[in-house]
Amino acid sequence: MSTQTIYISGALTIAPSWVKPFYEDLSSALVERCAVKTYVPHLHSDPIMNADLTPAQVYEIDEGVIRRASLVIAYLGAPSLGVGMELEIARQHHVPVVGFWMKGERVSRIARGMPGLVCIEIESANDFNELIEATNIEMVNPLTQLILAAENVRLSAHTKRRGPDGQYFNGTKVGCALRGENGSIYTGANVEQRWQTGSLHAEPVALSSMVKHGCARFTEAVISADVELFTPCGGCRDWMRQFAAPGAKIHFHRHSDGSLFTNTIDALMPHAPFHSTDTP
């Protein structure tokens, strides 16, 4: 069985009576037909069956599963604040989402407007086929997920700076996506300072986000830029080696044609005075 996990999101306390059995039947169908693991929240943190769990514990458990998931399948046919939060957690961590509802149900426009959301209207509580098909399409391998995250964050780079002639111009946009040892993805884009003396490169920006969220190591990184060939500068290599797990891979993704070039952190800094196994 694959190590990839699908998180099945949906209303619990105010959902129609058919919904909970549907979540469980969908979970069984996904395991059987897609060879994946599934997580059905009400089997772990149901507000009635698991009333002993505190709100903080429920958040910690479910948030941790979502950010490490390969896909979220969300029932959107019943209003739920919890589902809205789960969708936003998935969006923040670059986890693709398939949303579904029963034909005739009214669905929130803000939920349907989520960037990248795949929407499916089912005909009955036995209608798994389209959800299974969408799962096979939307499931992405971990490296592809990192590439997409690096590409997305690259667009937010701030590259306007001043040239030698005193004129302002736009430099190269760079995006970096790291997969922490905890399975989560952390991203950063370069922020150019107009005189270049205080510019922030994408790699340490991503590392700062990782450390801020309590993770001290990354296992894989993708750096995306619209240039012919690229490796991190010396300072960024130093930053990355400090926080890299042993054997961490560094990929350069060329935006123009999608080419991928791969190095290990040791190959990028073969004679570093310290090792990635040292304490950050």
C-alpha positions in Angstrom: 0.0 0.0 0.0 1.1 3.5 -0.7 2.4 5.7 2.1 0.2 8.6 0.8 -2.8 9.6 2.9 -6.1 11.0 1.9 -7.9 13.1 4.5 -11.7 12.9 4.2 -13.2 16.2 5.4 -16.9 16.9 6.1 -19.5 18.2 8.5 -20.3 15.9 11.5 -22.8 17.4 14.0 -25.2 18.9 11.5 -24.6 16.6 8.5 -27.4 14.6 6.8 -27.8 11.0 8.2 -26.2 9.5 5.1 -22.9 11.3 5.4 -21.0 9.5 8.1 -21.6 6.1 6.5 -20.6 7.6 3.2 -17.3 8.9 4.6 -16.5 5.3 5.8 -17.6 3.6 2.6 -15.6 6.1 0.5 -12.6 5.4 2.7 -12.9 1.7 2.1 -13.3 2.2 -1.6 -10.2 4.5 -1.8 -8.0 2.0 0.1 -9.2 -0.9 -2.1 -9.1 0.9 -5.5 -6.3 3.5 -5.1 -4.1 1.6 -2.7 -3.7 4.6 -0.3 -4.2 5.2 3.4 -7.2 7.3 4.5 -8.0 9.4 7.6 -11.7 9.8 8.5 -11.8 12.4 11.4 -15.0 11.1 13.1 -13.3 7.7 13.6 -10.6 9.5 15.6 -12.0 12.7 17.0 -15.8 12.5 16.8 -17.5 15.2 19.0 -19.7 12.5 20.5 -17.6 9.3 20.5 -14.4 11.1 21.5 -15.9 13.8 23.7 -12.9 13.4 26.1 -10.6 15.1 23.6 -10.1 18.8 24.2 -10.5 21.3 21.3 -6.8 21.9 21.3 -6.1 18.2 21.0 -8.6 17.8 18.1 -7.0 20.7 16.3 -3.5 19.4 16.8 -4.4 15.9 15.6 -6.4 16.9 12.5 -4.1 19.8 11.5 -1.1 17.5 11.6 -2.8 14.9 9.3 -4.0 17.5 6.8 -0.6 19.2 6.3 1.1 15.8 5.7 -1.8 14.5 3.4 -1.4 14.0 -0.3 -5.1 14.9 -0.9 -8.1 16.2 0.9 -11.6 15.1 -0.2 -14.2 17.4 1.4 -18.0 17.2 1.6 -19.3 20.7 1.1 -23.0 20.1 1.1 -23.5 21.0 4.8 -22.3 24.3 6.4 -19.3 23.6 8.7 -16.8 25.9 10.3 -14.5 23.0 10.8 -14.5 22.1 7.1 -13.7 25.7 6.2 -10.7 25.6 8.5 -9.6 22.3 7.0 -9.8 23.7 3.5 -7.6 26.7 4.5 -5.1 24.4 6.3 -4.9 22.4 3.1 -4.4 25.5 1.0 -1.7 26.9 3.2 0.2 23.6 3.0 -0.3 23.1 -0.8 -2.4 20.0 -0.4 -4.8 19.5 -3.4 -8.5 19.4 -2.6 -11.5 17.6 -4.2 -14.8 19.0 -3.0 -18.1 17.2 -3.5 -21.8 17.6 -2.7 -25.1 15.8 -3.4 -27.0 17.0 -6.4 -29.4 19.8 -5.4 -27.5 20.9 -2.3 -26.5 24.5 -2.0 -22.8 25.1 -1.5 -20.9 28.2 -0.2 -19.5 30.3 -3.0 -16.3 31.0 -1.1 -15.7 27.3 -0.7 -16.3 26.7 -4.4 -14.0 29.6 -5.2 -11.0 28.1 -3.5 -8.0 28.2 -6.0 -7.4 24.8 -7.5 -10.5 23.1 -6.0 -11.9 20.3 -8.1 -15.7 20.3 -7.7 -17.9 17.1 -8.1 -21.6 16.8 -7.8 -22.7 13.3 -6.9 -26.0 11.6 -7.7 -26.4 9.3 -4.7 -24.7 8.0 -1.6 -23.4 5.1 -3.6 -21.7 7.3 -6.2 -18.0 6.8 -5.7 -16.8 6.5 -9.2 -16.2 10.1 -10.1 -14.5 10.8 -6.7 -12.2 7.8 -7.3 -11.4 9.0 -10.8 -10.7 12.5 -9.4 -8.5 11.0 -6.7 -6.3 9.2 -9.3 -5.9 12.4 -11.2 -5.3 14.8 -8.4 -3.0 12.7 -6.3 0.5 14.0 -6.8 3.7 12.5 -5.9 5.7 14.3 -3.2 8.3 15.8 -5.6 5.6 17.1 -7.9 3.9 18.7 -4.8 7.2 20.4 -3.9 7.6 21.7 -7.5 4.1 23.1 -7.5 4.7 24.8 -4.2 8.0 26.4 -5.4 6.4 27.6 -8.6 3.5 29.1 -6.8 5.6 31.0 -4.2 8.0 32.2 -6.9 5.2 34.4 -8.3 5.1 36.3 -5.0 8.8 37.3 -5.2 9.6 41.0 -5.0 12.5 41.7 -7.4 12.4 45.4 -8.2 15.8 46.8 -7.6 18.2 49.6 -8.7 20.8 49.0 -11.4 24.3 50.6 -11.8 22.7 53.3 -14.0 20.3 54.3 -11.3 17.3 52.9 -13.1 15.0 50.4 -11.5 14.5 46.9 -13.1 12.9 43.6 -12.2 15.4 40.8 -11.3 14.9 37.0 -11.4 12.0 35.6 -9.4 13.1 32.6 -7.3 10.8 30.3 -5.2 12.0 27.7 -2.7 9.9 24.9 -1.2 11.2 22.6 1.5 9.8 19.4 2.9 10.5 19.3 6.6 11.2 16.1 8.5 7.7 16.4 9.8 6.3 16.0 6.3 5.1 19.6 6.0 6.0 22.0 3.2 7.5 25.4 3.8 8.0 28.0 1.2 9.8 31.3 0.5 10.5 33.7 -2.3 13.3 36.2 -2.8 12.7 39.8 -1.6 15.1 42.2 -3.3 16.2 45.4 -1.4 16.6 48.3 -3.8 20.3 48.7 -3.1 20.9 45.0 -2.9 22.7 45.2 0.5 19.8 43.7 2.4 18.1 41.4 -0.1 16.6 38.2 1.2 17.1 35.1 -0.9 14.3 32.5 -1.3 16.2 29.7 0.5 16.7 31.4 3.9 13.2 32.8 3.7 11.8 29.3 3.4 14.1 28.0 6.1 12.9 30.8 8.4 9.3 29.7 7.9 10.3 26.1 8.7 12.1 27.0 11.9 9.3 29.3 12.9 6.9 26.4 12.8 9.1 24.2 15.0 10.8 22.1 12.4 14.7 22.0 12.4 15.5 19.8 9.4 14.4 19.4 5.8 14.7 16.3 3.7 14.2 17.7 0.2 14.1 21.1 -1.5 13.0 22.5 -4.8 14.3 25.9 -6.0 12.4 27.3 -9.0 13.7 30.1 -11.2 13.3 31.3 -14.8 17.0 31.1 -15.7 18.9 28.5 -17.7 20.8 26.9 -14.8 20.9 27.7 -11.2 22.4 26.6 -7.9 22.1 28.4 -4.5 24.7 31.0 -3.8 27.4 30.3 -1.2 25.5 31.9 1.6 22.3 30.0 0.8 24.2 26.7 0.5 25.6 27.3 4.0 22.1 28.0 5.4 20.7 24.9 3.7 23.5 22.6 4.9 23.0 23.8 8.4 19.3 22.7 8.4 19.5 19.8 6.0 18.8 16.2 7.1 21.5 13.7 6.1 21.3 12.9 2.4 18.9 15.8 1.7 18.2 16.4 -2.0 18.3 19.8 -3.6 16.4 20.2 -7.0 16.6 23.1 -9.4 13.5 23.5 -11.4 13.8 25.5 -14.6 10.5 27.4 -15.0 10.8 27.9 -18.7 10.7 24.2 -19.7 10.1 22.3 -16.5 13.6 20.7 -16.5 14.8 19.3 -13.1 18.4 19.1 -12.0 19.2 17.3 -8.7 22.1 17.5 -6.3 22.7 16.3 -2.7 23.5 18.9 -0.1 26.9 17.2 0.3 27.6 17.6 -3.4 26.8 21.3 -3.2 29.2 21.8 -0.2 31.7 18.9 -0.3 34.3 20.6 1.9 32.1 22.3 4.4 33.7 22.7 7.9 30.7 21.1 9.5 28.2 18.4 8.6 24.5 18.4 8.1 24.2 16.0 11.1 25.5 18.7 13.4 22.9 20.4 15.6 21.5 23.5 13.8 
